[in-house]
Every structure is written in structure tokens, then in C-alpha cells.
Amino acid sequence: MNIELKFDVSGVNWEKATDIFERAQLGTRQPDVCKRTFANSDLVCFAWDGKTLVGMGRALSDGERQSVIYDLCIMPEYQGKKIGNRMMTEMLERLDTPTTILWAVPGKESFYERLGFRPMLTAMARFEDPESSAAKGYIKL
């Protein structure tokens, strides 16, 4: 398997990109919204197996002190093949900030801990639908 990482949005079929979110159980995304969120991000990373998009992630950064990584997702059949690890490593190198925060899907925390991330004790969030976010394990009500 020869996975190529690309750091721009060219060539992405956003309908297929949103399918990856659903298949990876990260929820439903609208293609036009997904396209805008990635286009407006400071850093994007797409994993390609030939012409097939198999993974993606994005980040926002102030370029000096802090970055935050969002939406790292890999097609289920490509998980466990070190693609996510490679994507995270490449993204962290490009972000090059002393502090990087990320959203971890409940149950995937150990993956990020192996990359040096630690649980935050004081993080707070406002959600559009707190009940749904609590049911998914992201927050406590």
C-alpha cells in the first residue's frame, strides 16, 4: 500500500469525503459545509491510496503558540495501518506550535496518548445540541 499525503484541497470529491466521516462513525456532514471548513482551515491533510481518498484531517493555528486539530478520520478498512499516525505526525510538524489541542472521539484517546497528547482537566465547550453531545460521550451535562 502506497499512501500519499497531500496538504491542499485540490482534487477532493466532497461527497466522497463526507462518506468517510459517516463510515468512520464521526457523524453526518454536508459536502458544501465540509468543503468550506477544510478550505478555511490553516492546515489540511488528505491521505490518498492512488485516486481514492482514504483519510483527512484539518487544523487551525495562530502560527505561534497554539493549534487545534479537528476531523482526523480514516476509512475503516484503512484504520490500523499507521495512516492516522503518519497524518498526525506530519500535521504536528507543519503546525510547529508549543501547544496543540484536539478533539478525540470517545474511545480513541489511547491513539492520541501514544502521540504525546494528555487529557485536559479544564477544557470547556459550548455545543449547539448539548444533549446529543453528551449522549455521544463528548461532554457531561
C-alpha positions as CSV (number, residue, x, y, z in Angstrom):
1,M,0.0,0.0,0.0
2,N,1.4,3.3,-1.1
3,I,-0.5,6.1,0.7
4,E,0.3,9.6,-0.4
5,L,-0.4,12.6,1.9
6,K,-1.4,15.9,0.3
7,F,-1.8,19.2,2.0
8,D,-4.2,21.0,-0.2
9,V,-7.9,20.6,-1.1
10,S,-7.4,20.1,-4.8
11,G,-9.0,17.0,-6.3
12,V,-11.2,16.3,-3.3
13,N,-14.7,15.0,-4.1
14,W,-16.6,16.4,-1.1
15,E,-19.5,13.9,-1.5
16,K,-16.9,11.0,-1.0
17,A,-15.2,13.0,1.8
18,T,-18.4,13.2,3.7
19,D,-18.9,9.4,3.2
20,I,-15.6,8.8,5.1
21,F,-17.0,10.8,8.1
22,E,-20.1,8.5,8.1
23,R,-18.2,5.3,7.6
24,A,-15.7,6.2,10.4
25,Q,-18.8,7.0,12.6
26,L,-17.9,10.7,13.0
27,G,-21.4,11.8,12.0
28,T,-23.1,13.3,9.0
29,R,-21.6,16.2,7.2
30,Q,-22.9,18.3,4.3
31,P,-20.5,18.3,1.4
32,D,-20.6,22.1,0.9
33,V,-20.1,22.8,4.6
34,C,-17.3,20.2,4.7
35,K,-15.6,21.8,1.7
36,R,-15.8,25.3,3.4
37,T,-14.5,24.1,6.7
38,F,-11.4,22.5,5.1
39,A,-10.9,25.4,2.7
40,N,-11.0,27.8,5.7
41,S,-8.5,25.8,7.8
42,D,-4.9,26.7,8.2
43,L,-3.7,23.2,7.5
44,V,-5.4,20.3,5.8
45,C,-4.1,16.8,5.3
46,F,-5.6,14.2,2.9
47,A,-4.5,10.6,2.6
48,W,-4.8,9.1,-0.9
49,D,-4.5,5.5,-2.0
50,G,-3.9,6.2,-5.7
51,K,-7.0,8.2,-6.7
52,T,-9.0,7.0,-3.7
53,L,-9.4,9.4,-0.7
54,V,-9.0,7.3,2.4
55,G,-8.4,9.8,5.2
56,M,-8.4,13.5,6.1
57,G,-7.7,15.9,8.9
58,R,-7.5,19.7,9.4
59,A,-6.2,22.2,11.9
60,L,-6.5,25.9,12.9
61,S,-3.4,27.7,14.2
62,D,-2.2,31.1,15.3
63,G,1.2,30.1,14.0
64,E,3.0,31.0,17.2
65,R,1.5,29.5,20.4
66,Q,-1.5,27.2,19.8
67,S,-3.1,25.0,17.3
68,V,-6.2,22.8,17.3
69,I,-6.7,19.7,15.2
70,Y,-10.1,18.7,14.0
71,D,-11.7,16.0,11.9
72,L,-9.0,13.4,11.7
73,C,-10.8,10.4,10.1
74,I,-9.7,7.3,8.2
75,M,-11.9,4.9,6.2
76,P,-12.5,1.9,8.5
77,E,-10.7,-0.6,6.2
78,Y,-7.6,1.6,6.3
79,Q,-7.5,2.0,10.1
80,G,-4.8,0.2,12.0
81,K,-2.3,0.7,9.2
82,K,-0.4,3.6,10.7
83,I,-2.0,6.1,8.3
84,G,-3.5,8.2,11.1
85,N,-0.2,8.2,13.0
86,R,1.6,9.4,9.9
87,M,-1.0,12.1,9.2
88,M,-0.8,13.3,12.8
89,T,3.0,13.3,12.8
90,E,3.1,15.3,9.5
91,M,0.4,17.8,10.7
92,L,2.2,18.4,14.1
93,E,5.5,19.0,12.3
94,R,3.8,21.6,10.0
95,L,1.9,23.3,12.8
96,D,5.1,23.7,14.9
97,T,3.4,25.3,17.9
98,P,4.2,24.6,21.5
99,T,0.6,23.7,22.3
100,T,-1.8,21.6,20.2
101,I,-5.2,20.7,21.3
102,L,-7.5,18.2,19.6
103,W,-10.9,16.6,19.7
104,A,-10.8,12.9,20.3
105,V,-13.6,10.6,19.5
106,P,-14.6,8.8,22.8
107,G,-12.8,5.5,22.9
108,K,-9.9,6.7,20.7
109,E,-8.0,8.6,23.4
110,S,-5.2,6.0,23.6
111,F,-4.3,6.6,19.9
112,Y,-3.6,10.3,20.8
113,E,-1.9,9.5,24.0
114,R,0.7,7.5,22.1
115,L,1.4,10.7,20.2
116,G,2.0,12.6,23.4
117,F,-1.4,14.1,24.0
118,R,-2.9,14.1,27.5
119,P,-6.5,14.6,28.7
120,M,-7.3,18.2,29.6
121,L,-8.8,18.8,33.0
122,T,-10.2,22.3,32.5
123,A,-11.4,22.3,28.9
124,M,-14.9,23.8,28.3
125,A,-17.2,23.8,25.3
126,R,-20.5,25.2,24.1
127,F,-22.4,22.9,21.9
128,E,-25.4,23.6,19.6
129,D,-27.0,20.4,20.9
130,P,-25.6,19.6,24.4
131,E,-27.9,16.6,24.9
132,S,-26.6,14.9,21.7
133,S,-23.0,15.7,22.5
134,A,-23.5,14.2,26.0
135,A,-25.1,11.1,24.5
136,K,-22.0,10.7,22.2
137,G,-19.7,10.9,25.2
138,Y,-18.1,14.4,24.4
139,I,-19.4,16.3,27.5
140,K,-21.1,15.9,30.8
141,L,-24.4,17.6,31.4
